[in-house]
Amino acid sequence: MTKETLKKQTKKTEEKIPSELRLDTVSEDWVIVAKTRGKKPDAFKSHSKSAIIAKKDCALCKLEEQLPPLLIFTRNEKIHNPKEIPSDWTTVVIPNKFPALTPVNEIKVETEGGIFEKVTAGGFCELVITSDHDKYIADMELWQVMQVIDAYQQRYLDLMGEKFVKYISIFHNKGSMAGASQPHNHSQIITTPLIDVSLKYSLVNAQKYWDENKKCLYCEMVRVEKKGGKRVFYENDDFIAFCPFASQAAFQIVITPKDHLPYFERITPEQKRNLAYILQISLQAIRKGLNDPDYNFYIKTSPCDNQDYKAYHWHLTIMPKTDRPAGFEIGTEMEICSIEPEKAAEFLRSQL
């Protein structure tokens, strides 16, 4: 390479807007916002589609072949531990036939060599399934989305009193890139006898900010996002949806209550309606703007271990699958977001 060629390439690179390292105030993780990649929103449109399974071959359509339901909904009724499955069921919660954790009578802790530790993986694994084989949350009527959230809340309340349950994870995988083994619309609920490390960091940092400032860190984030507006996607009376300042993925959306609410399970009927609406409109914008990509969403809420988590603030995060993590992300545990959150929010707003 000649000096002249090198000089031209250097000048061309310097003319690009530099990328940024952004700090996630809650987790204290750094994220790279890769401005130099210069990707346009259309570049993130999905080109891969998950496998389609006919209704007659769908395991989740055949409730009679599953474990007995724990909770079942019809259009106007909620039935606990039903003895039979009504033909007009709309949403059902069943135990997972292939659980990662199972209920136990005792948690055992063992060590090996003075440095390794293992704990009995006691817990519950459940599926929340909607009846229509071909409809996802973006396609449903509002009452159906509310019913799914009602199922989340009810099972949370039922499980939080169970032995060895310290945290309840509620999440939804759509599509094979998001880890869904079945294309039929369903969510999962998994309880654990411990609190994961990432949530521990969030709880500690939220409490630290509360102690130092007498304010909720998440409420302050909402205040800043509302004031600036450039990363806000949508809001209603109870919730605000925005692409976070230090987004871990392109078009990530966080939906959080506007009021300071540490516990998801205490959600009111009106809040359920507004959460259902903002969740659905967010997923519709992602589907329309990004050509129906696979995605995950999950709820982060305070643990149920009888501790006081007044400094925490529950929220729901949507993570579209627009990029695959590679060696840098895996090796450093530092995410690369290939579009500025401000541009992502602007693009998603244009899909409304």
Salt bridges, closest charged atoms under 4 A:
GLU20 OE1 - ARG22 NE 2.87
GLU20 OE2 - LYS35 NZ 2.87
ASP42 OD1 - LYS45 NZ 3.86
ASP57 OD2 - LYS56 NZ 3.26
GLU126 OE2 - ARG155 NH2 2.63
ASP139 OD1 - ARG287 NH1 2.23
ASP150 OD1 - LYS78 NZ 3.48
ASP150 OD1 - LYS272 NZ 3.25
ASP158 OD2 - ARG155 NH1 2.97
ASP196 OD2 - LYS300 NZ 3.64
GLU220 OE1 - ARG223 NH2 3.11
GLU225 OE2 - ARG231 NE 3.12
GLU235 OE1 - LYS226 NZ 2.84
GLU235 OE1 - LYS258 NZ 2.62
ASP292 OD1 - LYS174 NZ 3.27
ASP323 OD1 - LYS39 NZ 3.46
GLU340 OE1 - LYS35 NZ 3.99
GLU340 OE2 - LYS343 NZ 3.20
GLU342 OE2 - ARG22 NH1 3.03
GLU342 OE2 - ARG231 NH1 2.74
